[in-house]
Each structure stands twice: as C-alpha cells, then as structure tokens.
Amino acid sequence: MSWSGFKKSMNRAGTTLLQKTGQIERTVDREFADEEAKYKIFEKECQQLQKDSKAYLDAMRAMTAAQARIAETLDVFYGSADKVSEGAMAAHAYKRSVDELDTGIGRELDAPYRTTVLEPLGKMNAYFPIVNEHISKRNKKLLDYDATRSRMRKLIDKPSEDPTKLPKAQQEHDDAKEVFDMLNDQLIAELPQLLDLRVPFFDPSFEAMIRMQCKFAEEGYEKLSGVQRYFADGVRDDYAAGQLDAQVEGVLNEMRELSICGAAS
C-alpha cells in the first residue's frame, strides 16, 4: 500500500470512530441499505446452493458405490450357498444392474451435472467478490463524503481567518459527493437487476437437474425391475401382507437356537 493509500485508510478509520461517538454525522441511504440486504441474502443462498449441489453429487456417487458393494457381498453369499438357486441368480442380476448404475452415474450424471449445474453455480458465485468490491469502494467513498461535509460545516459555523479554506473545503465536499453519488446510484440501479437475472440464469440448470434425476431414476427402475423376475410370483403379495416379516422372524428364531448365538447349553 502506498503512503497516500495508507493515509486515506487512517483517515477513514478516524471518521468511522468519530461517527461511532456521534461527532460526525453518518449518511444513511435506506434505498441502498434495502437493496444491499436483498443482495446479501441472494449471495448467501447461492453459496449454500453451490455447497448443497456438490453434496448431492457426492451423495449420489456414495449411494451407487455403497449399493455396488452391497450387491457384491450378496452375490458372494448366495453364490457360495447355491449358484443355481433363484436367490443366487437374483443376487447376480442385482450385482450386474447396480454395477451398470455405478458406471452410468459417471457417464450420464457426473459430467453433465458438472457442466449444467455446478459450473453455472460456480460462475454466479464468482461474481460476488467483484460486486462486494464495488460495495466496499462505495462505503469508503461514503466515509470520505461524510468527512468532507463535516469539515465544510465546521468552517461555515466557525469561519477561518484564512479565506481560502472554505472554498477548498466546499470543493473537496462537492468532489467527494459526486464520486459517492455515482457509485451509490450505480449499485442501487444494478443490484436489483442482478437479482432479477437469477431466475433466467438458473432456469436451464434447474431443468437439466430434473431431467438428469428423472433419467437416473428411470434407468434404475428399469434395471432393478428386471431382478424381480428371479423371485417367486407371490413375494410382493407376501410382503404386502406382512408375511415376509414373519419369515424373517422365523429365521431369527432358528439362529437364536444355535449355541454360538446365545442359546443355553
């Protein structure tokens, strides 16, 4: 930082301190404050949306990977018991289906999701530091304006013996006000425009996300429904009637009878 920049920073820090103690009047622009508040909410929501969108993709990867590991274990369980049983064939078909889903998520979801959802979100969030820099610059110029106004009023209330001081203070005030007004008006005009663009900006990403989710769900249903043909026709009816729960409970009772599972010797 140059000496002039350091000096300005110190002067602004002094102005801020004097404003807190009530010695310098603080300019309050309600219109800007309202627009900035709405912008800050939008910024926070976009950052959270980017975080959640990445978490969604990570969760989908984790889900299909875990599903593939479960299928591999079931395939080993059933295959080691009876490789030609309906259960073994169902387990093998299930493993094949979820392996295809796990592979497909990289081809049909991962890359397109990054292109149509994560990258646009990243681009939107990349604008916020730039906008925040403009807001910061506006706030600094506001401090300069408040400081020059205070100095000018003091000279009006208590004229100096030097006749050049008041015109100089007036010019500094006018220059500071002009710079501040320009930045302030620009932000008041453009912050709402930025927020208005959020819907048309995110529309394609939202539609793409829904389409990808539908395709993944449809492919999952198509592949996994093929596994059902290896089960007896009455399995779904038995499940609806609560009979499968009774079967599981019966097997658990048989396990409890085993000495190694806690049965009394």
Residue pairs with C-beta under 8 A, 6 or more apart in sequence:
1 9
8 140
8 144
11 144
11 147
12 140
12 143
12 144
12 147
15 24
15 143
15 144
15 146
15 147
16 143
18 24
18 150
19 25
19 26
19 146
24 146
24 147
24 150
25 146
25 149
25 150
26 146
27 142
27 145
27 146
29 184
29 188
31 188
32 138
32 184
32 187
32 188
35 187
35 188
35 191
35 192
36 135
36 187
36 191
38 191
38 192
38 195
39 131
39 191
39 194
39 195
42 194
42 195
42 198
43 128
43 131
43 132
46 121
46 124
46 125
46 128
46 198
47 125
47 128
49 121
50 118
50 121
50 122
50 125
53 117
53 118
53 121
54 118
57 109
57 110
57 113
57 114
57 118
60 105
60 109
60 216
61 105
61 110
64 98
64 101
64 102
64 105
65 102
67 98
67 101
67 102
68 95
68 98
68 99
68 101
68 102
70 98
71 91
71 94
71 95
71 97
71 98
71 99
72 95
74 91
74 94
74 95
75 88
75 91
75 92
75 94
75 95
77 91
78 85
78 87
78 88
78 90
78 91
78 92
79 88
79 91
79 92
81 87
81 88
82 88
86 230
86 231
86 232
87 230
89 230
90 227
90 230
90 231
93 226
93 227
93 230
94 224
94 227
97 223
97 224
97 226
97 227
98 223
98 224
100 223
101 216
101 219
101 220
101 223
104 216
104 219
105 216
108 212
108 215
108 216
108 219
109 212
109 216
112 208
112 212
113 208
113 209
113 212
116 204
116 205
116 208
116 209
116 212
117 205
117 208
117 209
120 201
120 202
120 204
120 205
121 205
124 198
124 201
124 202
127 194
131 191
131 194
134 183
134 186
134 187
135 187
137 183
138 180
138 183
138 184
138 187
141 176
141 179
141 180
141 183
142 180
142 184
144 176
144 179
144 180
145 173
145 176
145 177
145 179
145 180
147 176
148 169
148 172
148 173
148 175
148 176
148 177
149 173
149 176
149 177
151 169
151 172
151 173
152 166
152 169
152 170
152 172
152 173
155 165
155 166
155 169
156 166
159 166
160 166
228 236
235 244
238 244
238 247
255 261
256 262
256 263
257 263
259 265
